[in-house]
């Protein structure tokens, strides 16, 4: 949802562990959300719990996919 921001990601995903950072990817020209974001935790266990609990759930009115991000 375009209304989801870094604060909402933090508030939601901090339930699963210590969040280090959140980031919504945005269009460079107009700043609109590209529809995905990233949450970084201080350990893998928290990531595993977040994936298990949130993958396939509805967040801000849309079903989400939660998985490990792979840097290119």
The 8 nearest C-alpha neighbors of each residue, nearest first, counted from 0:
[[1, 2, 3, 59, 34, 61, 60, 32],
 [0, 2, 3, 32, 34, 31, 4, 33],
 [1, 3, 0, 4, 59, 32, 7, 31],
 [4, 2, 1, 0, 7, 5, 8, 59],
 [3, 5, 7, 6, 2, 8, 23, 1],
 [4, 6, 8, 21, 7, 22, 9, 23],
 [7, 5, 9, 8, 4, 10, 21, 3],
 [6, 8, 10, 9, 4, 5, 11, 3],
 [9, 7, 5, 11, 6, 10, 12, 4],
 [8, 10, 6, 7, 12, 11, 13, 5],
 [11, 9, 7, 8, 13, 12, 6, 14],
 [12, 10, 8, 9, 13, 7, 14, 15],
 [11, 13, 14, 9, 15, 10, 8, 49],
 [14, 12, 15, 16, 9, 10, 18, 11],
 [13, 15, 12, 16, 11, 10, 17, 49],
 [16, 14, 13, 45, 49, 12, 48, 17],
 [17, 15, 45, 13, 14, 18, 40, 12],
 [16, 18, 40, 41, 13, 19, 15, 45],
 [17, 19, 40, 13, 20, 39, 16, 41],
 [20, 18, 40, 39, 41, 17, 21, 38],
 [21, 19, 39, 18, 38, 22, 40, 9],
 [20, 22, 38, 5, 37, 9, 39, 8],
 [21, 23, 37, 36, 5, 24, 38, 20],
 [22, 24, 36, 35, 25, 5, 37, 4],
 [25, 23, 36, 33, 32, 35, 22, 26],
 [26, 24, 32, 30, 33, 31, 27, 23],
 [25, 27, 30, 31, 28, 29, 33, 32],
 [28, 26, 30, 29, 25, 31, 24, 32],
 [27, 29, 26, 30, 31, 25, 32, 33],
 [28, 30, 31, 26, 27, 25, 32, 33],
 [31, 29, 26, 25, 27, 28, 32, 24],
 [32, 30, 25, 26, 29, 33, 1, 27],
 [31, 33, 25, 34, 1, 24, 26, 30],
 [32, 34, 25, 24, 35, 26, 31, 23],
 [35, 33, 32, 0, 1, 36, 24, 23],
 [36, 34, 33, 24, 23, 37, 32, 25],
 [35, 37, 23, 22, 24, 38, 34, 21],
 [36, 38, 22, 21, 23, 39, 35, 68],
 [37, 39, 21, 20, 40, 22, 36, 18],
 [40, 38, 20, 19, 18, 21, 37, 41],
 [41, 39, 18, 19, 42, 17, 46, 45],
 [40, 42, 17, 19, 18, 39, 43, 45],
 [43, 41, 40, 44, 45, 46, 17, 16],
 [42, 44, 46, 45, 47, 40, 41, 48],
 [43, 45, 47, 46, 42, 48, 16, 49],
 [46, 44, 16, 48, 47, 43, 15, 42],
 [47, 45, 43, 49, 44, 48, 50, 40],
 [46, 48, 44, 50, 45, 49, 43, 51],
 [47, 49, 51, 45, 50, 46, 52, 44],
 [50, 48, 46, 52, 51, 47, 15, 53],
 [49, 51, 47, 65, 54, 53, 48, 52],
 [50, 52, 48, 49, 53, 54, 47, 65],
 [51, 53, 49, 50, 48, 54, 56, 55],
 [54, 52, 56, 50, 49, 51, 55, 65],
 [55, 53, 65, 64, 50, 56, 51, 52],
 [54, 56, 63, 64, 62, 53, 57, 65],
 [57, 55, 53, 62, 54, 63, 58, 64],
 [56, 58, 62, 61, 60, 63, 59, 55],
 [59, 57, 60, 61, 62, 56, 63, 0],
 [58, 60, 61, 0, 57, 3, 2, 62],
 [59, 61, 58, 57, 62, 0, 63, 56],
 [62, 60, 57, 58, 59, 63, 0, 56],
 [61, 63, 57, 56, 55, 58, 60, 64],
 [64, 62, 55, 56, 57, 61, 54, 65],
 [63, 65, 54, 55, 66, 62, 53, 56],
 [66, 64, 54, 50, 63, 53, 67, 55],
 [67, 65, 50, 68, 64, 54, 46, 47],
 [66, 68, 69, 65, 46, 50, 47, 37],
 [69, 67, 66, 70, 37, 65, 38, 71],
 [68, 70, 71, 67, 66, 37, 39, 65],
 [71, 69, 68, 67, 37, 39, 66, 38],
 [70, 69, 68, 67, 37, 24, 66, 36]]
